[in-house]
């Protein structure tokens, strides 16, 4: 009884507000794509689309598990450092003569182990995830530096580096979409079409109520951190192959870009709200703006203003709309009474 | 509910105070152990020049940590401090480049004002916009960095373009203490006293312990919260002036990524990220400890690359310690209540 009532309550109360922001962000993204394709020279070329996909790949992949984690009301700021650590390890393994077929799964597993450490600290010891993952952000990046120092390893086999930057059959569809799309679908199904997904919303809305409703809160969160680490490990591999350069500082600062994209996509930082299509739109919107501005020779750094403003507005506007609506509603009630 | 909470609060705070004291004692002991060990290996570590460098390096971080501690105590966070530092540093540097006659005090005040304005915006958005602090300050972190880049473009202000009195501020001493260190000490002690002994400070702790109860108890939450963000912003702005005076060469990337160092210093210093506990001077000690670790590694000729990993491990250790303290307090309170 109670486990169906809790999610349904969230749905009814929040879906109106949430759907509207999701809608806005998806419409904005489509608009940005159309306008950029028509108005920005060279944007609409298939070469540029390949670059666009490669640019948004790391943020999009990491945003998938991050969305699930933020929906439960937690956060993982260590993802970019996990990426850097697996990238550094990849270089170190390669220098020590491991085959690339060994290295890639090994890096993903090690990413999962780093995620499991976060999950252990957050769920078993009950530590706040923000503080824990700021700690592991420094720790994992530090370990990456210990492994590889400030050097770089660059001589990865072309079969692999070429695959990451290449397109399917030399056509216009980038190879990495073969990873992006299935993973996005898997995470989308888990979040929106399974009991586990409903449980994530329930945890985000109220941890204790979810626990009493029979949801295994701790265990689920633990596995989310493992997934987050594994995906970050995979992105570490892809990042290394894309630039054919394993470096300890690969992807530094990416964690805040991922969080910004997820929040921009309409996910509440307090948990319990948000959808994966919205997040995907948020990621694509930021990448399109950046790409289009770069083609127009506008400094990418100035785009920071747009990113920041969108981020604040994504929460501020729905709040303003809600408060205006309640004001109007109250006034109407008062008039009706009078 | 507030009425029930009040009587149990004061003994709880006393028990808490005792444990918190041991918490800061832990940092002091760690610091002393580290300094003694390093100095035993290399006596040059305690030379006047070395100590001076460590203190100068600590000053900027400690000033920002004091402000961040105030915000974290209210159960919020300010991620925009690194960008505010950059904006303030660039603003003050360009101003002095154009008007070399501007006295240092004015430069400091301008830095404070720039930061206070940025902090006020954060506070208003958090309180009246009802946007979570993490979102607001992540947003303004991007915005102020973007503003600095749009303003500066690829330009930078170099030391040769800045007036002498400005640059010498970072090196001149009063009573043997360099000015930036003096500023940091005054800031950390001043904010500590306000948070410890004054009504506004205690209200901030109350807000962090239980935001709802604070509101019900009649605390002026809006005013205090915006005030806390203004303090954090203003101190980040002040740190920007110190940064400009110390390094001389300023571009739009000044202070990039500092926000995480500042939060690390605060957490290591024993301010709980969940609000309501910790002290400002603890945060200052945290900043000192992080800086000393960096210098000690160099002196001990341990691979510099270990520094960040050690900082990370230290943060996790600090959170675990806070957790142990919190669990112990909860147990003590439960035992006390069951006797009553």
Interface residues (C-beta under 8 A of the other chain):
Chain A: X121 X125 X126 X127 X128 X130 X131 X132 X134 X135 X136 X137 X138 X139 X140 X141 X142 X143 X145 X146 X149 X150 X248 X252 X253 X256 X259 X260 X263 X269 X270 X299 X301 X302 X303 X304 X305 X306 X307 X308 X309 X311 X312 X315 X316 X319 X320
Chain B: X77 X79 X125 X129 X130 X131 X132 X134 X135 X136 X138 X139 X140 X141 X142 X143 X144 X145 X146 X147 X149 X150 X153 X252 X257 X260 X263 X264 X267 X273 X274 X303 X305 X306 X307 X308 X309 X310 X311 X312 X313 X315 X316 X319 X320 X323
